[in-house]
Amino acid sequence: MITWRRLAEADFPLVRRWLEQPHIARWWNHETSPEAVARDFGPVARGEEPSEDLLVLLDGRPFGLVQPSRFADYPDYRAELAALTEVPGEAMTLDYLIGDRGQVGRGHGPRMIRAVVRATWDDHPHAPAVLIPVPVANRASWRTLEKAGLRRVAEGELEPDSPTAGRAHYVYRVERPG
């Protein structure tokens, strides 16, 4: 069973270990010192930033992280993506990772994305869609989105999270049901 809860400061050592894993570091390009993790995840954990960091659990054990956020809260990011595709004002996006290397490739990624997207419709009643840009080079990630039911709606160049990812991105989208 996949569940989640808000990331807490006590989870930072786990997140740090995940960010150091080669399968994550290649795409997230994140500083992993304790100070950097606290600096970057602390404001959200304390409710000082509008996005969410969710620790995702599989049968009660942490295995991943999902970061839902509204494009409206990050206008520069929205403008960059809007050059490639329509981005409604209340649309959401997700960043995600499976940090537990032993859980990679077992079908949990699509299940995690589907579950969080379903919850998005309740948690964000004005969100008409979820849009997720992903580097073209990150085949595992965009295949996960496809398996989760998102469809590719655009491709083009975006600023990458990691310099090794390249600027070429696909954009995936799912609409609010009904």
N, C-alpha and C positions, 0 to 999 in steps of 0.2 A: 504494500500500500504506500502510495506517495502522498506525503503531507509536507507542510512547511511551517516555518515560524520566522518572525523577524530576526535578523542577525543581531547578536548582542556582542558587546566588547569581549566577553569571555570566549567567543568563537574566533577571535582574531588569530590566535596561534594556528588553528586549523586552516583558516583561509590562507594564511601565510604559507603553510606547507603545500596547499593546493597550488597556489600561484607559482611556487618553485618547481612544480612538476613540468617536465619538458612538453608534455602534450597540452598544457595550459600556457606556459610561458611563451610559446611560439606565437600565440594569438593575442594574449592579453598584455604582454610587454609591461609588466607592472613591477615597480620597486617592491622588494620583499622584506626590507628591514622592518622590525616591529614598529618603528616610528612611522614609516611610510604607510604601513597597513592601517595603523591607528589614524593617521592624517586623512587617508582616503576613504576609509569605511566608517570612521567615528562620527562625522556629522550626520550621516544617514541613520546610524544606530541610535543616535541621540535625538532624532527627529528634527534636526536643524536644516535638512535639505529635503526637497519635495519627493525625491524618488524613494524606492524601497529596496532593501537588500534582504532577500529571503533565503534562509538556510533550508535546503530541500532534503527531506528525510525519506529513506526507503526502509519500510518496516521499522521505523523509529531510529535508524542510524543515518547520520549525515552522509550525503554522497554528492551534493551539488549546491550550486548557488544560482539564483535567478534575480535579476535586477529590473523590475518593471518601472517604467517612467513615462510621463506624459510629454509628448513633443512640445506642448505649450509651455512647459517649464524650462525648456532648453531651446530658445528661439534660433540660435545660430545653427544648432544641429538640424532643426526642422527646416531652415532655409536651405542648408546644404542638400538635404534629402529631397526637398521640393523641386530642386533642379532636375531630378530624375523621374519623379512621380508625384501624383497628388498626395498631399499629407493633410488630412482634415485637422482642424484646430485641436480637437480633443482626442486625437488618435494616440495610441500607446505604442511603446516599443519594449523589447526585452533583450537584455544581455543575459547570457547563461553559460554555465560550465558544469561539467561533471568532474569533480576534483578527485574522487576516489578512482584511481586508475583501474582497479579491479572491477569497476562497474561500467567501464567504457565498452561499447560494442555489444551490449546485452539487451538493447531495446529500451533502456530506461530514458534515454534522451527524448525520443518522441512522446513517451508517456508523460514525462515531466512537462514538456512544452504544452501538450494538450491540456493537462490539468491546470496549469497556470493561466492559459488562455481562457479556459472555461470560467475560472474564478475572476478573471478580469472583467467579464461582462457584469458580474454582480458587484464587484468592488469599485468599478468605474462606470456607472450607469450611462454616462454621456459619451463614452468611447465608441465610435462607430467602427473602428478597425484597429488591428494590431499590425504594424509594419516593422520588419526586421531586416536591416541591411547586414550582409555577411560577405566576407572576402571570397571572391571566386576561387582563390587558392585553397580555402578551407572546405574541401569537398565533404568531409564528415559532418560539418555543421549545416551546410545547406541541404544535404541529404536528410538530416534529422528533421529539418523544417518541412521538407516535402513529405516525409513519413508521418509527421504530425498533422498534415492536412493543409499547410499553408501553400500558396501558389506564387510562383515567380511572376512579378509584374513589371520589373524594370531591371536594367543593368547600366552601369556607368562608373565613373570614377568618383570616389569619396576619400576623404582623409582617413587613412587606416589607423586602428588602435595600436598596431604594431608595424614597424617599418618592414618586417619580413613578409607581411601579408600582401603588400602591393596595394595599389589604388583601385584596381578593378573589383567591383562589388556587384552582387545580385541583391535585389530587394524582394522580400517575400511579404505576403499580405494575407490576412484572414479577416473577413467581415463579421460584424456582430450577427448572430443568427436571427432569423425571423424578420 
